[in-house]
Amino acid sequence: MGRLKGAGKVYLQAAADAYGSYAFACLHTGKLPEPRGRGGGAP
């Protein structure tokens, strides 16, 4: 968790696959991520 000016508290969601050399990260302004429209995220 951290703070960004103008956004307030932000949360980092990250995942990494060392075998495939793949990683991604998303910043969210709430503890639960918003649905992304592709069937993922919180119900």
PASEBA-1860 file (N, C-alpha, C; in nm, 3 decimals):
! residues 43
1> MGRLKGAG> 0.084/-0.117/0.000/0.000/0.000/0.000/0.089/0.123/0.000 ~ 0.042/0.225/-0.067/0.113/0.351/-0.071/0.015/0.464/-0.093 ~ 0.066/0.580/-0.122/-0.019/0.696/-0.148/0.030/0.766/-0.274 ~ -0.066/0.810/-0.355/-0.036/0.891/-0.472/-0.110/1.023/-0.459 ~ -0.042/1.130/-0.491/-0.103/1.262/-0.483/-0.223/1.267/-0.578 ~ -0.338/1.305/-0.526/-0.458/1.315/-0.606/-0.540/1.187/-0.610 ~ -0.481/1.073/-0.574/-0.554/0.945/-0.577/-0.573/0.889/-0.438 ~ -0.491/0.929/-0.342/-0.500/0.875/-0.206/-0.430/0.741/-0.196
9> KVYLQAAA> -0.488/0.652/-0.116/-0.428/0.520/-0.096/-0.438/0.437/-0.224 ~ -0.331/0.367/-0.256/-0.331/0.275/-0.368/-0.276/0.140/-0.323 ~ -0.324/0.035/-0.386/-0.282/-0.101/-0.353/-0.224/-0.165/-0.479 ~ -0.120/-0.244/-0.462/-0.052/-0.309/-0.573/-0.089/-0.456/-0.576 ~ -0.131/-0.504/-0.694/-0.156/-0.647/-0.716/-0.052/-0.690/-0.819 ~ 0.031/-0.788/-0.785/0.138/-0.829/-0.876/0.148/-0.981/-0.883 ~ 0.193/-1.029/-0.997/0.218/-1.173/-1.016/0.339/-1.188/-1.107 ~ 0.416/-1.293/-1.086/0.535/-1.318/-1.167/0.552/-1.467/-1.191
17> DAYGSYAF> 0.598/-1.501/-1.310/0.630/-1.638/-1.346/0.777/-1.641/-1.384 ~ 0.861/-1.689/-1.296/1.006/-1.689/-1.320/1.044/-1.781/-1.435 ~ 0.975/-1.892/-1.451/1.008/-1.988/-1.556/0.983/-1.927/-1.695 ~ 0.871/-1.860/-1.710/0.837/-1.802/-1.839/0.882/-1.658/-1.855 ~ 0.951/-1.604/-1.757/0.997/-1.465/-1.759/0.881/-1.369/-1.786 ~ 0.772/-1.387/-1.714/0.651/-1.308/-1.734/0.610/-1.247/-1.600 ~ 0.570/-1.121/-1.602/0.522/-1.056/-1.480/0.424/-0.946/-1.517 ~ 0.332/-0.915/-1.425/0.243/-0.802/-1.445/0.207/-0.744/-1.309
25> ACLHTGKL> 0.160/-0.620/-1.310/0.119/-0.553/-1.187/0.006/-0.457/-1.219 ~ -0.084/-0.438/-1.123/-0.196/-0.345/-1.137/-0.206/-0.262/-1.009 ~ -0.234/-0.135/-1.023/-0.259/-0.049/-0.908/-0.410/-0.029/-0.894 ~ -0.460/-0.038/-0.771/-0.601/-0.021/-0.743/-0.618/0.082/-0.632 ~ -0.730/0.153/-0.634/-0.757/0.253/-0.530/-0.838/0.195/-0.416 ~ -0.881/0.069/-0.425/-0.953/0.001/-0.318/-0.888/-0.132/-0.289 ~ -0.928/-0.195/-0.179/-0.867/-0.323/-0.143/-0.907/-0.435/-0.237 ~ -1.025/-0.423/-0.302/-1.069/-0.522/-0.399/-1.056/-0.464/-0.540
33> PEPRGRGG> -1.000/-0.539/-0.635/-0.989/-0.487/-0.771/-1.125/-0.475/-0.837 ~ -1.138/-0.379/-0.928/-1.261/-0.359/-1.002/-1.271/-0.465/-1.111 ~ -1.393/-0.507/-1.147/-1.408/-0.598/-1.261/-1.356/-0.532/-1.388 ~ -1.290/-0.608/-1.473/-1.227/-0.553/-1.592/-1.311/-0.570/-1.719 ~ -1.430/-0.630/-1.710/-1.513/-0.645/-1.827/-1.484/-0.770/-1.908 ~ -1.387/-0.852/-1.864/-1.352/-0.974/-1.935/-1.388/-1.097/-1.851 ~ -1.478/-1.079/-1.756/-1.517/-1.192/-1.674/-1.433/-1.208/-1.548 ~ -1.330/-1.126/-1.531/-1.244/-1.137/-1.414/-1.280/-1.035/-1.308
41> GAP> -1.212/-1.038/-1.199/-1.235/-0.942/-1.092/-1.339/-0.988/-0.992 ~ -1.374/-0.900/-0.903/-1.470/-0.933/-0.799/-1.612/-0.939/-0.857 ~ -1.697/-1.024/-0.804/-1.835/-1.035/-0.857/-1.918/-0.913/-0.827
END
